């Protein structure tokens, strides 16, 4: 049976590092702060906000929640982001998606100061990932790297198959892996002979958002599987891309859903806030 790579110990290790760095910043008079903007009353967004607030408080950070009605105008939302950009006491900003149809998600995301873009959503952050410049990449791709490193799995010189091509997971993840000297293949649900591409890899990371996509036919012995594809089913249960019972009898190690990458991504978000606070402090006169 495969080793189950739980996210909790990875997140706890990140949290311990964050707590220490947060204490150091507070000793210098800086309280790292994250601003979370929510429009409307989506249950999933409320749950995410509550989780982010709880995580920040446990690690010593401040979390500022800003709520707007669903009918808020785009100019009003932009004005709120501009105020947060100018507020030196705020170090990270995230806007919960999706936004109402009358608001451009791209316009709102790009209004965030890249120095405070802790979830890597602005055009500047995205380009930084591809150009190898300093900046924040999306949390889920970072979480995959953190998990592999924590469990001691080598990335360098390994063949990695990334299933999924979104700009928030698949594509930036491929870039991060390339910077670690992995040989990367990017696939998707329309890729011909996806099973063969997956079996040819040492590490398979699926972020397609297609429950049960990766089956026993897609894997071989000795592989590491990371499941990023979290989908809420009609049964109210979270499902991953990987058919865990089937593949766990074959591969070397696999992450579960839930309990895998999601909790690590949450810890990475808070780590990014700490990094943003440190950079802004260093840049201050």
PEMOHU-V796429 format. One record per residue. N is the residue number from 1. RES is the residue in one small letter. PSI is psi in whole degrees, -180 to 180 (NA if undefined). OMEGA is omega in radians with two decimals (* if undefined). NEAR is the number of other C-alpha atoms within 10 Angstrom. Layout:
# PEMOHU-V796429
n	res	psi	omega	near
N	RES	PSI	OMEGA	NEAR
N	RES	PSI	OMEGA	NEAR
This chain:
# PEMOHU-V796429
n	res	psi	omega	near
1	x	149	-3.11	11
2	x	153	2.95	20
3	x	137	3.10	13
4	x	119	-3.08	16
5	x	89	-3.12	22
6	x	146	-3.14	20
7	x	-22	-3.03	25
8	x	-50	-3.14	16
9	x	-30	3.09	16
10	x	-47	3.13	24
11	x	-38	3.13	23
12	x	-37	3.10	14
13	x	-41	3.09	14
14	x	-43	-3.11	18
15	x	-39	3.14	22
16	x	-42	3.09	12
17	x	-41	3.14	13
18	x	-44	-3.13	24
19	x	-43	-3.13	18
20	x	-45	-3.12	12
21	x	-34	3.10	19
22	x	-41	3.11	24
23	x	-40	3.11	17
24	x	-39	3.12	14
25	x	-41	3.13	17
26	x	-33	3.11	13
27	x	-22	3.11	10
28	x	7	3.10	10
29	x	16	-3.12	9
30	x	124	3.04	19
31	x	107	-3.13	20
32	x	133	-3.02	26
33	x	138	3.09	23
34	x	130	3.06	28
35	x	127	3.13	22
36	x	119	3.14	19
37	x	125	3.13	20
38	x	132	3.09	22
39	x	122	-3.14	21
40	x	-167	-3.04	17
41	x	43	3.10	12
42	x	130	-3.09	14
43	x	-41	-3.11	9
44	x	-36	3.12	11
45	x	-38	3.09	18
46	x	-41	3.12	15
47	x	-41	3.13	11
48	x	-43	3.13	15
49	x	-46	3.13	19
50	x	-39	3.12	14
51	x	-43	3.13	14
52	x	-41	3.13	21
53	x	-46	-3.14	19
54	x	-43	-3.12	14
55	x	-43	3.13	19
56	x	-46	-3.10	25
57	x	-38	-3.14	12
58	x	-29	-3.10	12
59	x	0	3.07	20
60	x	8	3.14	19
61	x	165	3.05	24
62	x	136	3.09	20
63	x	123	-3.13	22
64	x	119	3.14	16
65	x	123	3.10	14
66	x	122	-3.09	12
67	x	139	3.13	13
68	x	146	3.08	14
69	x	158	-3.10	11
70	x	-26	-3.12	16
71	x	9	3.13	11
72	x	144	-3.14	15
73	x	157	3.11	13
74	x	-43	3.09	16
75	x	-38	3.14	11
76	x	-39	3.13	11
77	x	-40	3.10	17
78	x	-38	3.12	17
79	x	-40	3.13	12
80	x	-40	3.13	13
81	x	-40	3.11	22
82	x	-42	3.12	14
83	x	-40	3.12	11
84	x	-37	3.09	19
85	x	-36	-3.08	21
86	x	-13	-3.09	10
87	x	108	-3.09	10
88	x	-14	3.12	14
89	x	-8	3.10	16
90	x	128	-3.04	24
91	x	-20	3.11	30
92	x	144	-3.14	30
93	x	131	2.98	26
94	x	144	3.07	20
95	x	123	-3.10	22
96	x	133	-3.13	19
97	x	155	0.09	14
98	x	158	3.05	14
99	x	161	3.07	15
100	x	154	-3.03	16
101	x	-25	-3.10	8
102	x	2	3.13	11
103	x	133	3.12	17
104	x	112	3.13	12
105	x	-38	-3.12	17
106	x	-43	3.13	11
107	x	-45	-3.14	12
108	x	-45	-3.13	18
109	x	-43	-3.10	22
110	x	-10	3.09	16
111	x	-16	-3.13	18
112	x	135	3.04	22
113	x	122	-3.11	20
114	x	-28	3.12	23
115	x	-20	-3.13	21
116	x	7	-3.08	26
117	x	75	-2.99	28
118	x	-8	3.08	30
119	x	9	3.02	24
120	x	47	-3.06	26
121	x	-16	-3.10	23
122	x	159	3.10	22
123	x	-37	-3.14	13
124	x	-41	3.13	16
125	x	-43	3.14	24
126	x	-46	-3.13	20
127	x	-32	3.12	15
128	x	-38	3.12	17
129	x	-43	-3.08	22
130	x	-29	-3.12	16
131	x	-4	3.13	10
132	x	23	3.13	12
133	x	167	3.09	10
134	x	146	-3.11	9
135	x	179	-3.11	20
136	x	129	3.01	26
137	x	161	-3.12	27
138	x	150	-2.98	24
139	x	-39	-3.09	26
140	x	-46	3.07	25
141	x	-42	3.09	25
142	x	-39	-3.13	21
143	x	-36	3.11	26
144	x	-44	3.12	25
145	x	-44	3.13	16
146	x	-43	-3.11	21
147	x	-44	3.12	23
148	x	-42	3.13	17
149	x	-43	-3.09	13
150	x	-44	-3.10	16
151	x	2	3.02	12
152	x	23	3.12	9
153	x	125	-3.08	13
154	x	136	3.07	13
155	x	-40	-3.10	20
156	x	133	3.06	14
157	x	16	3.08	13
158	x	152	3.03	17
159	x	122	-3.11	19
160	x	128	3.06	27
161	x	117	3.09	25
162	x	119	3.13	27
163	x	108	-3.05	31
164	x	138	-3.03	25
165	x	22	-3.13	19
166	x	158	-3.13	13
167	x	-8	-3.13	12
168	x	-17	3.12	19
169	x	-69	-2.98	24
170	x	-53	-3.07	23
171	x	-50	3.11	19
172	x	-33	3.10	24
173	x	-42	3.12	29
174	x	-41	3.13	26
175	x	-42	3.12	19
176	x	-39	3.12	19
177	x	-38	3.11	22
178	x	-38	3.12	18
179	x	-17	3.08	14
180	x	16	3.06	15
181	x	30	2.99	14
182	x	156	3.00	20
183	x	115	-2.92	18
184	x	134	2.98	20
185	x	127	3.10	16
186	x	123	3.11	17
187	x	177	3.10	20
188	x	-179	-3.03	16
189	x	-17	3.10	14
190	x	3	-3.14	8
191	x	131	3.09	11
192	x	136	3.13	10
193	x	53	3.12	11
194	x	-38	-3.12	18
195	x	-43	-3.14	16
196	x	-41	3.13	12
197	x	-41	3.13	20
198	x	-44	-3.11	27
199	x	-25	-3.11	18
200	x	-9	-3.05	17
201	x	157	3.00	23
202	x	-35	3.14	21
203	x	132	3.07	27
204	x	126	3.10	26
205	x	113	-3.08	29
206	x	124	3.13	28
207	x	46	-3.07	26
208	x	-18	-3.08	25
209	x	36	-3.10	20
210	x	97	-3.04	17
211	x	131	3.09	17
212	x	14	-3.09	14
213	x	-43	-3.08	19
214	x	112	-3.08	26
215	x	-175	3.11	16
216	x	-28	3.13	19
217	x	-18	-3.07	13
218	x	-4	-2.98	18
219	x	167	3.07	26
220	x	172	-3.13	18
221	x	146	3.06	15
222	x	-6	-3.08	14
223	x	158	3.00	21
224	x	129	3.13	23
225	x	130	3.05	30
226	x	125	-3.08	25
227	x	112	3.14	28
228	x	-9	-3.02	30
229	x	82	-3.10	25
230	x	119	3.14	23
231	x	134	3.09	18
232	x	119	-3.10	12
233	x	172	3.12	11
234	x	-18	3.10	7
235	x	0	-3.14	7
236	x	6	-3.12	8
237	x	144	3.09	11
238	x	133	-3.13	14
239	x	144	3.09	22
240	x	175	3.08	28
241	x	-24	-3.00	24
242	x	134	3.01	31
243	x	87	-2.97	17
244	x	-48	-3.13	22
245	x	-36	-3.10	12
246	x	-46	-3.04	15
247	x	-26	-3.08	24
248	x	-16	3.08	22
249	x	-6	-3.02	15
250	x	-50	-2.96	16
251	x	170	-3.14	19
252	x	-42	-3.09	17
253	x	151	-3.11	21
254	x	148	3.07	24
255	x	146	3.10	25
256	x	166	2.97	22
257	x	120	-0.08	23
258	x	-180	3.09	18
259	x	8	-3.11	14
260	x	-111	-3.03	27
261	x	-32	-3.07	30
262	x	-47	-3.11	23
263	x	-31	3.11	20
264	x	-40	3.12	27
265	x	-37	3.10	25
266	x	-40	3.11	19
267	x	-35	3.11	25
268	x	-39	3.11	26
269	x	-46	-3.14	26
270	x	-37	3.07	26
271	x	-39	3.11	23
272	x	-37	3.11	25
273	x	-42	3.10	29
274	x	-45	3.14	26
275	x	-41	3.12	23
276	x	-42	3.12	24
277	x	-42	3.13	26
278	x	-42	-3.13	18
279	x	-42	3.14	14
280	x	-34	3.10	17
281	x	-42	3.14	15
282	x	-32	-3.10	9
283	x	-15	-3.09	8
284	x	146	-3.10	7
285	x	NA	*	5
